[in-house]
Amino acid sequence: MCMGTKTISIMEDAYNILRSKKRRGESFSDVIRKIVEKKKDIMKFAGSWKRISSKDIEKIKKDITSLRKRSTIELLKKTK
């Protein structure tokens, strides 16, 4: 399917935001589609983890806590 193209004008700050979201091999159209794509309904994932053991749940909680601490430390290093 061949689609036409349109030229649009955007402010430089908006362009920089789009450019920062763009990954290698991705077009600006891909980035815009990704940004404006309708959010998924989180409830479709409800019950997905029913088969996880309580031991695994505790490990996941510890891992999340550890990641949060490390990311906070890294963030604080960058602001100095």
mmCIF file of the C-alpha atoms, coordinates in Angstrom:
data_MODEL
# 
_entry.id   MODEL 
# 
loop_
_atom_site.group_PDB 
_atom_site.id 
_atom_site.type_symbol 
_atom_site.label_atom_id 
_atom_site.label_alt_id 
_atom_site.label_comp_id 
_atom_site.label_asym_id 
_atom_site.label_entity_id 
_atom_site.label_seq_id 
_atom_site.pdbx_PDB_ins_code 
_atom_site.Cartn_x 
_atom_site.Cartn_y 
_atom_site.Cartn_z 
_atom_site.occupancy 
_atom_site.B_iso_or_equiv 
_atom_site.pdbx_formal_charge 
_atom_site.auth_seq_id 
_atom_site.auth_comp_id 
_atom_site.auth_asym_id 
_atom_site.auth_atom_id 
_atom_site.pdbx_PDB_model_num 
ATOM 1  C CA . MET A 1 1  ? 0.000  0.000   0.000  1.00 0.00 ? 1  MET A CA 1 
ATOM 2  C CA . CYS A 1 2  ? 1.501  3.327   -1.047 1.00 0.00 ? 2  CYS A CA 1 
ATOM 3  C CA . MET A 1 3  ? 0.847  6.293   1.197  1.00 0.00 ? 3  MET A CA 1 
ATOM 4  C CA . GLY A 1 4  ? 1.352  9.916   0.289  1.00 0.00 ? 4  GLY A CA 1 
ATOM 5  C CA . THR A 1 5  ? 3.510  12.266  2.293  1.00 0.00 ? 5  THR A CA 1 
ATOM 6  C CA . LYS A 1 6  ? 2.778  15.619  3.894  1.00 0.00 ? 6  LYS A CA 1 
ATOM 7  C CA . THR A 1 7  ? 5.168  18.353  4.915  1.00 0.00 ? 7  THR A CA 1 
ATOM 8  C CA . ILE A 1 8  ? 4.484  19.939  8.285  1.00 0.00 ? 8  ILE A CA 1 
ATOM 9  C CA . SER A 1 9  ? 6.122  22.769  10.211 1.00 0.00 ? 9  SER A CA 1 
ATOM 10 C CA . ILE A 1 10 ? 6.914  22.310  13.872 1.00 0.00 ? 10 ILE A CA 1 
ATOM 11 C CA . MET A 1 11 ? 8.823  24.358  16.397 1.00 0.00 ? 11 MET A CA 1 
ATOM 12 C CA . GLU A 1 12 ? 12.454 23.410  16.975 1.00 0.00 ? 12 GLU A CA 1 
ATOM 13 C CA . ASP A 1 13 ? 11.801 22.248  20.542 1.00 0.00 ? 13 ASP A CA 1 
ATOM 14 C CA . ALA A 1 14 ? 9.080  19.880  19.298 1.00 0.00 ? 14 ALA A CA 1 
ATOM 15 C CA . TYR A 1 15 ? 11.457 18.561  16.637 1.00 0.00 ? 15 TYR A CA 1 
ATOM 16 C CA . ASN A 1 16 ? 14.133 17.952  19.275 1.00 0.00 ? 16 ASN A CA 1 
ATOM 17 C CA . ILE A 1 17 ? 11.646 16.036  21.409 1.00 0.00 ? 17 ILE A CA 1 
ATOM 18 C CA . LEU A 1 18 ? 10.669 13.839  18.451 1.00 0.00 ? 18 LEU A CA 1 
ATOM 19 C CA . ARG A 1 19 ? 14.306 13.333  17.499 1.00 0.00 ? 19 ARG A CA 1 
ATOM 20 C CA . SER A 1 20 ? 15.161 12.249  21.055 1.00 0.00 ? 20 SER A CA 1 
ATOM 21 C CA . LYS A 1 21 ? 12.411 9.589   20.894 1.00 0.00 ? 21 LYS A CA 1 
ATOM 22 C CA . LYS A 1 22 ? 13.551 8.296   17.503 1.00 0.00 ? 22 LYS A CA 1 
ATOM 23 C CA . ARG A 1 23 ? 15.481 5.016   17.422 1.00 0.00 ? 23 ARG A CA 1 
ATOM 24 C CA . ARG A 1 24 ? 17.809 3.751   14.745 1.00 0.00 ? 24 ARG A CA 1 
ATOM 25 C CA . GLY A 1 25 ? 15.851 2.584   11.722 1.00 0.00 ? 25 GLY A CA 1 
ATOM 26 C CA . GLU A 1 26 ? 12.708 4.381   12.846 1.00 0.00 ? 26 GLU A CA 1 
ATOM 27 C CA . SER A 1 27 ? 11.071 7.163   10.853 1.00 0.00 ? 27 SER A CA 1 
ATOM 28 C CA . PHE A 1 28 ? 9.574  10.301  12.360 1.00 0.00 ? 28 PHE A CA 1 
ATOM 29 C CA . SER A 1 29 ? 6.195  8.913   11.279 1.00 0.00 ? 29 SER A CA 1 
ATOM 30 C CA . ASP A 1 30 ? 6.888  5.808   13.372 1.00 0.00 ? 30 ASP A CA 1 
ATOM 31 C CA . VAL A 1 31 ? 7.753  8.000   16.376 1.00 0.00 ? 31 VAL A CA 1 
ATOM 32 C CA . ILE A 1 32 ? 4.583  10.082  16.024 1.00 0.00 ? 32 ILE A CA 1 
ATOM 33 C CA . ARG A 1 33 ? 2.438  6.946   15.695 1.00 0.00 ? 33 ARG A CA 1 
ATOM 34 C CA . LYS A 1 34 ? 4.070  5.467   18.795 1.00 0.00 ? 34 LYS A CA 1 
ATOM 35 C CA . ILE A 1 35 ? 3.457  8.642   20.816 1.00 0.00 ? 35 ILE A CA 1 
ATOM 36 C CA . VAL A 1 36 ? -0.175 9.121   19.850 1.00 0.00 ? 36 VAL A CA 1 
ATOM 37 C CA . GLU A 1 37 ? -1.111 5.435   19.797 1.00 0.00 ? 37 GLU A CA 1 
ATOM 38 C CA . LYS A 1 38 ? -4.105 4.676   21.968 1.00 0.00 ? 38 LYS A CA 1 
ATOM 39 C CA . LYS A 1 39 ? -3.115 3.423   25.418 1.00 0.00 ? 39 LYS A CA 1 
ATOM 40 C CA . LYS A 1 40 ? -3.690 -0.261  26.045 1.00 0.00 ? 40 LYS A CA 1 
ATOM 41 C CA . ASP A 1 41 ? -6.244 -1.331  28.632 1.00 0.00 ? 41 ASP A CA 1 
ATOM 42 C CA . ILE A 1 42 ? -4.191 -2.532  31.593 1.00 0.00 ? 42 ILE A CA 1 
ATOM 43 C CA . MET A 1 43 ? -7.085 -4.679  32.795 1.00 0.00 ? 43 MET A CA 1 
ATOM 44 C CA . LYS A 1 44 ? -6.437 -7.138  29.975 1.00 0.00 ? 44 LYS A CA 1 
ATOM 45 C CA . PHE A 1 45 ? -3.368 -8.190  31.977 1.00 0.00 ? 45 PHE A CA 1 
ATOM 46 C CA . ALA A 1 46 ? -5.322 -8.793  35.180 1.00 0.00 ? 46 ALA A CA 1 
ATOM 47 C CA . GLY A 1 47 ? -4.679 -12.271 36.530 1.00 0.00 ? 47 GLY A CA 1 
ATOM 48 C CA . SER A 1 48 ? -1.642 -12.878 34.329 1.00 0.00 ? 48 SER A CA 1 
ATOM 49 C CA . TRP A 1 49 ? 0.593  -13.631 37.304 1.00 0.00 ? 49 TRP A CA 1 
ATOM 50 C CA . LYS A 1 50 ? -1.677 -16.013 39.203 1.00 0.00 ? 50 LYS A CA 1 
ATOM 51 C CA . ARG A 1 51 ? 0.779  -18.893 38.839 1.00 0.00 ? 51 ARG A CA 1 
ATOM 52 C CA . ILE A 1 52 ? 3.721  -17.106 40.472 1.00 0.00 ? 52 ILE A CA 1 
ATOM 53 C CA . SER A 1 53 ? 4.788  -18.519 43.817 1.00 0.00 ? 53 SER A CA 1 
ATOM 54 C CA . SER A 1 54 ? 4.956  -16.335 46.918 1.00 0.00 ? 54 SER A CA 1 
ATOM 55 C CA . LYS A 1 55 ? 8.742  -16.885 46.913 1.00 0.00 ? 55 LYS A CA 1 
ATOM 56 C CA . ASP A 1 56 ? 8.963  -15.475 43.373 1.00 0.00 ? 56 ASP A CA 1 
ATOM 57 C CA . ILE A 1 57 ? 6.723  -12.550 44.334 1.00 0.00 ? 57 ILE A CA 1 
ATOM 58 C CA . GLU A 1 58 ? 9.075  -11.632 47.186 1.00 0.00 ? 58 GLU A CA 1 
ATOM 59 C CA . LYS A 1 59 ? 12.073 -11.822 44.848 1.00 0.00 ? 59 LYS A CA 1 
ATOM 60 C CA . ILE A 1 60 ? 10.316 -9.552  42.343 1.00 0.00 ? 60 ILE A CA 1 
ATOM 61 C CA . LYS A 1 61 ? 9.536  -7.038  45.110 1.00 0.00 ? 61 LYS A CA 1 
ATOM 62 C CA . LYS A 1 62 ? 13.178 -7.059  46.270 1.00 0.00 ? 62 LYS A CA 1 
ATOM 63 C CA . ASP A 1 63 ? 14.414 -6.622  42.694 1.00 0.00 ? 63 ASP A CA 1 
ATOM 64 C CA . ILE A 1 64 ? 12.066 -3.664  42.143 1.00 0.00 ? 64 ILE A CA 1 
ATOM 65 C CA . THR A 1 65 ? 13.216 -2.037  45.397 1.00 0.00 ? 65 THR A CA 1 
ATOM 66 C CA . SER A 1 66 ? 16.845 -2.537  44.402 1.00 0.00 ? 66 SER A CA 1 
ATOM 67 C CA . LEU A 1 67 ? 16.280 -1.055  40.932 1.00 0.00 ? 67 LEU A CA 1 
ATOM 68 C CA . ARG A 1 68 ? 14.512 1.962   42.421 1.00 0.00 ? 68 ARG A CA 1 
ATOM 69 C CA . LYS A 1 69 ? 17.393 2.602   44.813 1.00 0.00 ? 69 LYS A CA 1 
ATOM 70 C CA . ARG A 1 70 ? 19.992 2.306   42.053 1.00 0.00 ? 70 ARG A CA 1 
ATOM 71 C CA . SER A 1 71 ? 18.071 4.563   39.688 1.00 0.00 ? 71 SER A CA 1 
ATOM 72 C CA . THR A 1 72 ? 17.659 7.179   42.434 1.00 0.00 ? 72 THR A CA 1 
ATOM 73 C CA . ILE A 1 73 ? 21.397 7.085   43.135 1.00 0.00 ? 73 ILE A CA 1 
ATOM 74 C CA . GLU A 1 74 ? 22.177 7.457   39.418 1.00 0.00 ? 74 GLU A CA 1 
ATOM 75 C CA . LEU A 1 75 ? 19.722 10.327  39.104 1.00 0.00 ? 75 LEU A CA 1 
ATOM 76 C CA . LEU A 1 76 ? 21.270 12.124  42.057 1.00 0.00 ? 76 LEU A CA 1 
ATOM 77 C CA . LYS A 1 77 ? 24.765 11.689  40.573 1.00 0.00 ? 77 LYS A CA 1 
ATOM 78 C CA . LYS A 1 78 ? 23.607 13.361  37.344 1.00 0.00 ? 78 LYS A CA 1 
ATOM 79 C CA . THR A 1 79 ? 22.161 16.386  39.143 1.00 0.00 ? 79 THR A CA 1 
ATOM 80 C CA . LYS A 1 80 ? 25.427 17.186  40.927 1.00 0.00 ? 80 LYS A CA 1 
# 
